[in-house]
């Protein structure tokens, strides 16, 4: 049976994707270090929390970069280059002598993580059958949540045992493992180039900026008219979801460290508990998405979050 599974390209590809997704959640090892960063560099707690903001800005920038790389080079380049870039940036942050330099490397980590995450989802969709895509995507997010749940505890423990730099090294090690998993992942075929796509702009002048803007409008116009409102709603929902997540990741360590006087390990455990609850929802969420639909699930989730 094991030989049958190992000879199945879909099984091998999904196994590599799930393992890579698990290790990508290790970036959460950095979250419990926020109170320690504040003390180490003698800055305010709010300034130390900007490491989460820098990572989030990097993820935003990485969405555009990742889209271009995936369209032109395929998924394997992103599945290898994403964790490779994140690992190098994390090791550099571990050796950085200033907080401003750590924030810069955190931004680079966010760019690499966004490229990495987009490639995983596209590969998962391409590997799964149409009637299983909801479960595959939800299980990928759940697997990420497992890594993100274990990561804060390990990061807090490493910070208490050694220093905050050990958490960055831990994330770099997880990224290094994912580089090899990226080589084992399938390389999805490149999408055909639309004949209506505008010529690529060169340079950074006003004319090039206008051409890039027209290119974005042309890409939006390629979406079928009846689906454009859905696309805008998805963008708004993603913005709201990411904003809520960033606020929690920034404020909870500050409150737990400054007012509750919890150690880094205890702060990490708070995020671990949250990750376990998210993981418990991955199978129900997948079945609801496949059998009821995405709109009903998204509406129920937003109503639950607003309560």
LUMNUVEX-38556 format. One record per residue (C-alpha): residue number from 1; residue in one letter; x negated, y, z. Coordinates in pm, 1 decimal, m for minus. Example, Ala and Ser with C-alpha at 12.3 -4.5 7.8 and 13.67 -1.06 7.14 Angstrom:
2
ATOM  sevo  fikol         u         v         w
ATOM     1      A   m1230.0    m450.0     780.0
ATOM     2      S   m1367.0    m106.0     714.0
***
This chain:
307
ATOM  sevo  fikol         u         v         w
ATOM     1      X       0.0       0.0       0.0
ATOM     2      X    m285.6     237.0      82.7
ATOM     3      X    m443.4     172.4    m256.5
ATOM     4      X    m109.8     252.1    m421.1
ATOM     5      X     m86.6     578.4    m232.2
ATOM     6      X    m445.0     673.3    m309.6
ATOM     7      X    m387.3     610.9    m680.8
ATOM     8      X     m80.0     834.7    m689.6
ATOM     9      X    m186.2    1187.0    m798.3
ATOM    10      X     119.0    1347.1    m637.7
ATOM    11      X      50.5    1181.9    m301.5
ATOM    12      X    m316.3    1277.9    m312.8
ATOM    13      X    m232.2    1632.9    m410.1
ATOM    14      X      30.4    1678.7    m139.1
ATOM    15      X    m197.0    1523.4     123.9
ATOM    16      X    m472.6    1770.8      37.4
ATOM    17      X    m225.2    2059.3      39.7
ATOM    18      X     m82.4    1964.2     379.0
ATOM    19      X    m427.8    1926.5     532.2
ATOM    20      X    m541.8    2258.1     385.1
ATOM    21      X    m224.7    2427.5     509.1
ATOM    22      X    m286.1    2294.7     859.5
ATOM    23      X    m638.5    2435.8     870.8
ATOM    24      X    m523.5    2770.9     729.0
ATOM    25      X    m321.6    2827.3    1046.0
ATOM    26      X    m649.2    2837.8    1237.7
ATOM    27      X    m671.2    3212.4    1170.0
ATOM    28      X    m442.5    3247.3    1474.0
ATOM    29      X    m745.5    3157.9    1687.4
ATOM    30      X    m833.8    3526.8    1663.3
ATOM    31      X    m510.1    3658.4    1820.1
ATOM    32      X    m597.8    3583.3    2187.3
ATOM    33      X    m926.4    3770.2    2146.8
ATOM    34      X    m753.4    4111.0    2127.1
ATOM    35      X    m778.4    4196.6    2500.8
ATOM    36      X   m1141.5    4080.4    2503.5
ATOM    37      X   m1222.1    4292.8    2197.7
ATOM    38      X   m1082.6    4594.2    2382.7
ATOM    39      X   m1315.0    4532.2    2677.0
ATOM    40      X   m1617.8    4430.5    2471.1
ATOM    41      X   m1620.7    4739.9    2249.8
ATOM    42      X   m1474.3    4976.3    2512.6
ATOM    43      X   m1180.0    5084.0    2297.8
ATOM    44      X    m811.3    5109.1    2369.4
ATOM    45      X    m592.3    4801.6    2349.8
ATOM    46      X    m411.3    4951.5    2053.3
ATOM    47      X    m737.4    4994.6    1865.1
ATOM    48      X    m831.6    4631.3    1926.4
ATOM    49      X    m490.2    4518.4    1803.1
ATOM    50      X    m566.5    4673.2    1465.6
ATOM    51      X    m739.5    4348.3    1377.2
ATOM    52      X    m390.9    4205.5    1314.4
ATOM    53      X    m302.5    4512.9    1107.8
ATOM    54      X    m621.1    4477.6     903.6
ATOM    55      X    m545.0    4111.6     837.6
ATOM    56      X    m189.3    4200.8     730.9
ATOM    57      X    m308.2    4477.2     496.4
ATOM    58      X    m547.0    4227.3     344.9
ATOM    59      X    m263.0    3982.7     285.8
ATOM    60      X     m66.1    4258.8     112.1
ATOM    61      X    m358.5    4346.6    m113.9
ATOM    62      X    m424.4    3978.0    m173.8
ATOM    63      X     m80.6    3915.3    m319.2
ATOM    64      X    m159.3    4118.9    m631.7
ATOM    65      X    m512.9    3985.7    m658.6
ATOM    66      X    m394.8    3630.9    m601.0
ATOM    67      X    m127.3    3656.9    m866.8
ATOM    68      X    m376.7    3765.2   m1130.7
ATOM    69      X    m627.3    3494.9   m1034.5
ATOM    70      X    m363.3    3221.7   m1037.5
ATOM    71      X    m226.8    3330.9   m1375.7
ATOM    72      X    m569.9    3344.8   m1537.3
ATOM    73      X    m772.0    3073.5   m1361.7
ATOM    74      X    m527.0    2823.7   m1210.6
ATOM    75      X    m460.8    2702.2    m859.6
ATOM    76      X    m780.3    2510.3    m787.2
ATOM    77      X    m994.1    2824.4    m808.0
ATOM    78      X    m769.3    2983.8    m545.7
ATOM    79      X    m755.0    2671.2    m327.7
ATOM    80      X   m1135.9    2669.8    m316.8
ATOM    81      X   m1212.2    3040.8    m333.2
ATOM    82      X    m951.5    3141.5     m74.1
ATOM    83      X   m1088.5    2940.0     220.1
ATOM    84      X   m1446.5    3002.4     103.8
ATOM    85      X   m1396.1    3378.3     117.8
ATOM    86      X   m1211.1    3355.6     449.6
ATOM    87      X   m1486.4    3142.9     602.8
ATOM    88      X   m1767.1    3374.9     492.2
ATOM    89      X   m1577.0    3680.7     618.9
ATOM    90      X   m1504.9    3509.7     951.6
ATOM    91      X   m1870.6    3416.3    1003.2
ATOM    92      X   m1967.9    3773.0     919.5
ATOM    93      X   m1715.4    3904.3    1172.4
ATOM    94      X   m1863.4    3675.6    1437.3
ATOM    95      X   m2200.5    3844.4    1386.7
ATOM    96      X   m2068.9    4200.7    1344.8
ATOM    97      X   m2196.8    4448.9    1606.8
ATOM    98      X   m1914.0    4702.9    1569.5
ATOM    99      X   m1537.4    4675.1    1587.7
ATOM   100      X   m1496.0    4875.3    1266.2
ATOM   101      X   m1700.5    4613.2    1082.9
ATOM   102      X   m1490.5    4334.5    1233.6
ATOM   103      X   m1177.0    4509.8    1108.3
ATOM   104      X   m1326.8    4526.3     759.3
ATOM   105      X   m1399.1    4153.5     762.0
ATOM   106      X   m1049.5    4086.6     898.3
ATOM   107      X    m909.2    4269.4     594.3
ATOM   108      X   m1118.4    4047.5     365.3
ATOM   109      X    m993.2    3742.0     555.5
ATOM   110      X    m637.1    3857.0     489.5
ATOM   111      X    m702.6    3892.0     116.1
ATOM   112      X    m850.9    3543.4     101.6
ATOM   113      X    m569.8    3395.7     310.9
ATOM   114      X    m304.7    3545.8      82.7
ATOM   115      X    m472.9    3399.1    m225.5
ATOM   116      X    m501.6    3064.5     m46.4
ATOM   117      X    m136.4    3060.2      69.4
ATOM   118      X       7.6    3154.0    m270.7
ATOM   119      X    m189.7    2879.0    m442.7
ATOM   120      X     m66.9    2619.9    m190.6
ATOM   121      X     298.1    2708.2    m242.3
ATOM   122      X     270.9    2706.7    m621.8
ATOM   123      X      93.7    2370.5    m613.1
ATOM   124      X     356.6    2228.5    m379.1
ATOM   125      X     640.8    2343.5    m604.1
ATOM   126      X     474.1    2199.5    m913.2
ATOM   127      X     403.3    1865.1    m745.6
ATOM   128      X     750.1    1810.9    m595.0
ATOM   129      X    1066.9    1706.1    m773.8
ATOM   130      X    1332.7    1970.8    m812.1
ATOM   131      X    1557.5    1813.1    m547.1
ATOM   132      X    1267.2    1796.7    m298.0
ATOM   133      X    1116.0    2141.2    m334.7
ATOM   134      X    1301.4    2285.8     m35.3
ATOM   135      X    1171.2    2013.9     192.6
ATOM   136      X     818.9    2041.5      54.3
ATOM   137      X     804.7    2419.0     100.5
ATOM   138      X     958.8    2407.5     448.3
ATOM   139      X     725.9    2127.2     552.3
ATOM   140      X     427.3    2326.4     422.5
ATOM   141      X     537.6    2619.9     635.0
ATOM   142      X     590.3    2383.9     925.3
ATOM   143      X     243.7    2237.4     882.1
ATOM   144      X     104.1    2589.3     879.6
ATOM   145      X     296.9    2654.0    1200.1
ATOM   146      X     131.0    2352.6    1363.0
ATOM   147      X    m210.2    2496.3    1283.3
ATOM   148      X     m96.7    2841.1    1393.7
ATOM   149      X      37.1    2687.6    1716.1
ATOM   150      X    m282.1    2500.2    1803.3
ATOM   151      X    m507.2    2783.1    1685.1
ATOM   152      X    m426.9    3041.1    1958.1
ATOM   153      X    m484.8    2788.5    2234.6
ATOM   154      X    m818.2    2681.5    2086.0
ATOM   155      X    m915.7    3041.2    2019.2
ATOM   156      X    m832.1    3146.3    2373.8
ATOM   157      X   m1015.8    2848.2    2516.6
ATOM   158      X   m1326.6    2919.6    2306.3
ATOM   159      X   m1312.0    3286.3    2406.4
ATOM   160      X   m1295.5    3203.7    2776.9
ATOM   161      X   m1563.1    2936.3    2745.7
ATOM   162      X   m1810.7    3127.5    2524.9
ATOM   163      X   m1705.8    3464.5    2380.3
ATOM   164      X   m1466.9    3611.7    2126.2
ATOM   165      X   m1724.8    3536.7    1855.0
ATOM   166      X   m1668.0    3163.7    1904.7
ATOM   167      X   m1306.0    3204.5    1783.7
ATOM   168      X   m1427.6    3352.0    1455.2
ATOM   169      X   m1676.2    3068.3    1415.9
ATOM   170      X   m1395.8    2818.5    1479.6
ATOM   171      X   m1186.5    2969.5    1200.0
ATOM   172      X   m1489.3    2960.8     970.0
ATOM   173      X   m1532.5    2588.2    1038.0
ATOM   174      X   m1165.3    2520.7     957.9
ATOM   175      X   m1200.0    2719.7     635.8
ATOM   176      X   m1508.8    2522.4     538.1
ATOM   177      X   m1316.4    2196.0     569.4
ATOM   178      X   m1042.2    2343.2     348.4
ATOM   179      X   m1294.6    2423.0      74.3
ATOM   180      X   m1354.2    2050.0      24.0
ATOM   181      X    m979.4    1985.2      37.0
ATOM   182      X    m937.6    2243.8    m238.2
ATOM   183      X   m1159.4    2038.4    m468.3
ATOM   184      X    m932.2    1738.3    m402.9
ATOM   185      X    m616.8    1935.1    m487.9
ATOM   186      X    m467.8    1917.4    m838.3
ATOM   187      X    m530.4    2203.4   m1077.4
ATOM   188      X    m195.5    2320.3   m1208.4
ATOM   189      X    m180.8    2418.3   m1578.3
ATOM   190      X    m194.7    2785.5   m1659.4
ATOM   191      X     132.4    2956.9   m1741.2
ATOM   192      X     171.0    3062.1   m2105.8
ATOM   193      X      99.4    3428.7   m2164.3
ATOM   194      X     404.6    3628.1   m2265.3
ATOM   195      X     382.7    3793.2   m2604.1
ATOM   196      X     534.0    4105.2   m2449.0
ATOM   197      X     261.0    4138.4   m2186.6
ATOM   198      X      78.2    4470.0   m2214.6
ATOM   199      X    m292.7    4492.4   m2286.0
ATOM   200      X    m510.0    4481.4   m1973.8
ATOM   201      X    m619.8    4826.5   m1860.7
ATOM   202      X    m987.9    4907.0   m1821.6
ATOM   203      X   m1139.3    5167.7   m1589.8
ATOM   204      X    m991.1    5365.9   m1301.6
ATOM   205      X    m886.2    5688.7   m1469.8
ATOM   206      X    m539.9    5838.0   m1495.8
ATOM   207      X    m468.7    5668.8   m1828.3
ATOM   208      X    m566.6    5328.3   m1687.7
ATOM   209      X    m347.5    5383.3   m1380.3
ATOM   210      X     m50.1    5473.9   m1600.4
ATOM   211      X    m109.2    5165.1   m1812.4
ATOM   212      X    m118.8    4943.4   m1502.8
ATOM   213      X     206.1    5100.7   m1380.7
ATOM   214      X     370.1    5031.0   m1716.3
ATOM   215      X     241.8    4676.5   m1687.3
ATOM   216      X     417.4    4631.7   m1351.1
ATOM   217      X     740.5    4765.7   m1501.3
ATOM   218      X     701.6    4526.5   m1794.5
ATOM   219      X     653.0    4233.4   m1555.3
ATOM   220      X     966.1    4331.7   m1364.5
ATOM   221      X    1160.3    4354.8   m1690.9
ATOM   222      X    1058.5    3997.3   m1774.2
ATOM   223      X    1285.2    3884.9   m1488.2
ATOM   224      X    1632.5    3800.8   m1614.0
ATOM   225      X    1868.4    4095.5   m1545.4
ATOM   226      X    2104.1    3889.6   m1328.4
ATOM   227      X    1811.1    3785.8   m1104.8
ATOM   228      X    1648.5    4126.2   m1053.3
ATOM   229      X    1864.2    4220.8    m755.6
ATOM   230      X    1781.8    3883.9    m597.9
ATOM   231      X    1411.0    3950.5    m650.2
ATOM   232      X    1436.9    4292.5    m480.8
ATOM   233      X    1630.4    4138.8    m191.7
ATOM   234      X    1358.3    3876.5    m150.4
ATOM   235      X    1093.1    4149.6    m140.0
ATOM   236      X    1288.2    4338.0     128.0
ATOM   237      X    1345.8    4022.7     333.2
ATOM   238      X     977.5    3932.7     313.5
ATOM   239      X     881.6    4282.8     426.8
ATOM   240      X    1114.6    4261.3     727.4
ATOM   241      X     997.1    3912.5     820.4
ATOM   242      X     628.5    4000.1     800.1
ATOM   243      X     681.5    4323.3     995.8
ATOM   244      X     849.5    4134.9    1278.7
ATOM   245      X     570.8    3876.6    1285.5
ATOM   246      X     294.3    4138.0    1290.1
ATOM   247      X     458.2    4329.6    1575.2
ATOM   248      X     475.8    4016.1    1788.6
ATOM   249      X     117.2    3915.2    1708.3
ATOM   250      X      m7.6    4263.7    1797.9
ATOM   251      X     202.3    4352.2    2101.3
ATOM   252      X     233.0    4022.0    2285.4
ATOM   253      X    m142.9    3980.7    2353.2
ATOM   254      X    m161.9    4343.0    2469.4
ATOM   255      X     130.5    4306.6    2708.3
ATOM   256      X      14.1    3968.7    2837.5
ATOM   257      X    m340.1    4093.0    2895.6
ATOM   258      X    m276.1    4445.3    3026.4
ATOM   259      X      38.0    4390.8    3235.5
ATOM   260      X      53.3    4019.3    3312.2
ATOM   261      X    m327.0    3983.1    3342.3
ATOM   262      X    m328.9    3650.3    3159.6
ATOM   263      X    m649.2    3491.1    3038.1
ATOM   264      X    m720.3    3435.6    2669.2
ATOM   265      X    m630.0    3068.7    2705.3
ATOM   266      X    m295.1    3154.3    2864.0
ATOM   267      X    m221.2    3410.6    2593.0
ATOM   268      X    m297.5    3149.3    2330.8
ATOM   269      X     m58.6    2907.8    2500.5
ATOM   270      X     226.3    3157.4    2452.9
ATOM   271      X     177.3    3144.1    2077.5
ATOM   272      X     140.5    2767.1    2092.1
ATOM   273      X     485.5    2734.6    2249.7
ATOM   274      X     630.9    2955.4    1976.3
ATOM   275      X     462.5    2745.6    1706.9
ATOM   276      X     600.1    2421.5    1850.3
ATOM   277      X     954.9    2560.0    1830.9
ATOM   278      X     900.3    2664.7    1468.8
ATOM   279      X     764.1    2320.6    1385.8
ATOM   280      X    1077.8    2158.9    1529.4
ATOM   281      X    1285.0    2346.2    1270.1
ATOM   282      X    1101.4    2242.7     953.3
ATOM   283      X    1303.2    1929.4     871.3
ATOM   284      X    1647.5    2086.9     939.8
ATOM   285      X    1547.3    2394.4     739.6
ATOM   286      X    1441.9    2181.3     441.8
ATOM   287      X    1767.4    1985.7     435.2
ATOM   288      X    1974.4    2303.5     465.6
ATOM   289      X    1780.3    2462.0     178.3
ATOM   290      X    1823.5    2159.6     m47.8
ATOM   291      X    2190.4    2086.9      32.3
ATOM   292      X    2348.3    2420.0     127.3
ATOM   293      X    2130.5    2670.1     m52.8
ATOM   294      X    1873.3    2936.7      17.2
ATOM   295      X    2111.1    3230.0      55.6
ATOM   296      X    2313.1    3075.6     339.1
ATOM   297      X    1997.3    2973.3     520.2
ATOM   298      X    1839.0    3316.4     485.4
ATOM   299      X    2156.6    3487.6     610.2
ATOM   300      X    2183.0    3255.7     911.3
ATOM   301      X    1817.2    3314.9     995.7
ATOM   302      X    1853.3    3693.4     983.5
ATOM   303      X    2165.7    3682.7    1202.6
ATOM   304      X    1986.6    3459.8    1453.1
ATOM   305      X    1681.7    3690.0    1465.0
ATOM   306      X    1901.3    3995.8    1523.1
ATOM   307      X    2069.3    3842.7    1826.4
***
